[in-house]
């Protein structure tokens, strides 16, 4: 058998075999109660190594195995309420609300009520008459107040 054919067959065989790798995943909670998963532990924080077993890089893991393996540590709950900000580009209070949410590391979705179709539809459905309109789960409030926002987010399970 020619050498190049043997080499090609050996390469194809090697590529087609599933491989397994071991990964080290660490979980830790920061001072604000947010849970992090990283591949290396931070130096100044108590961490717990998560055993995820061998990973098959040939087949993707099932969603159930991911959910069961990377569950949250006992006693820690994730906020369930999503934060949505309805705004405009010219609104100063909207900008202040966005800055506040970002500085407090609150994930939010923003819809411009003038420039996005979804924003216009939602705004009309809510019978909006000003901006910003902020929704935390099903709770809606008009305008922005950092103290009111803190209160609503805490009730929704956020650590602020």
N, C-alpha and C positions, 0 to 999 in steps of 0.2 A: 504494500500500500504506500503511495507517495507520502512523503513527509508533510507537505502542506495540507493534504486531505486529512491526515491524522491530527494535525494541529487544529484545523477547523472543527473537526468533530469533538475534540477535547474541549475547545472553547464553548461550543454550543451546549455540551453536556454540563459544563460548569455554570453557565448562565441560566440554564433551565432548572437547576436545583434550588429548592427553597433554602433560605438561610435564616438563622436566628441570631439575634443580638440581645444582649442584656443592657438594660438602661437603669441608671440610678436617678430616681426622682425623689425630691425632697419637698415636704410641705411645711409651711410655717405661717404664723399669723403675725401681722404687723401691729404696731401700737394702736391703730384705729380699728382693729378687729377684722381687717381684710385678709383673706386666705390667699396664699401664693403657692404655686407649684413651679419648681425650678430644677434644673439639672445639676446645680451645685449649691450647697448650703451657704447662706450668708454667715460671715464670721461672728457677728454680734447678736445672733438670734437663736433661740432654741428651736431646733428643727426635728422633724420625724421623717425617717426614710420610708417611702412608700414602696412596698413590694409589688411590682407589676408582673413579675415572672418573665419568662423569655418572650420576646416579641418576634413574630414571624414577619420578616420583611417581604415575603413573597405574597402572602395574603394579608389583607387589611383586617384589623381586629373588629369584632362585631361591636355594635353600639352598646349592647348589654354588658359586654365585658369591660368596656371603657367606663360605663356608668358605675358598675360594681367595684371596679378597681380604684378609681380616683374619686371616691366619695369624700364628702367633707368630714373632718374630724368630729367626734361626738360633742354635742353641746353647742355647735356653731351653726347658725342658720343663715342662709343667704337671703337678701332682700328679694321679695317676689315682685314688687311693684315696679313697673317700668316708668321712666321719666320721659315725658314728651314736652318739648318747648315749641310753641307756635309763635313765630316772630316775623319781623321784617328787617330788611337791611339797614334802614334808616333809624330804627328805634334805639335810643340810648338806654332805656331800661332793659330792653332785650339783651343788649351787649353786657350790661351789668349782671344780669341773671346768668348768661353764658360763662362769664368770668368766674362768678361765684361757684357754679356747678363744677367747672374745670378745676378750680383751686381746691375744692373739696373732693376731687376725684370721683365725682358722681357721673356715671355713664348716662347719657341722654341722647334722644333722637330729636332732631330739630326739623321743623317744617316751616318754610317761608310761606306766609299766607297770601303773598302777592305773586310769587314766582314759581311755586310748585303746585301742580294740580291737586295732589293729596292735601297740601296745606289749605288751598282754597276750599275744597270740598268739606274737610273737617271743620274749618272755621265757619262755614255757612251752616253746617249741621249743628254746631254748638251755639249758633246765633251770636257769634262773637261781635263785639263792638269796639274792641281795643286790643292792643298787644302789650306785653306778652300774655299769653294764656299758657299756664303750666298745668300739666296733668301728672299726678303721681298715682299710678294705678287708675282707679276710678275717681279719685279725688281731684277736683278741678279748682284752680283759683286764678283770678285775673290779677295782673300786675306782678310785682316782685317785692318781697320783703325777706331779708336773710333770716330774721327770727322766725317768721311764719314758715319759710322753706325748711329750716332746721326742724321745727316742730312736726311738720307733715312727714318729712323723710324719716325721722325717728319712729313715728307711729307705723311707718311702712317697713320698719326693720333695718334701716340703714344706721350705721354707727357714725354719727356726726358729733 
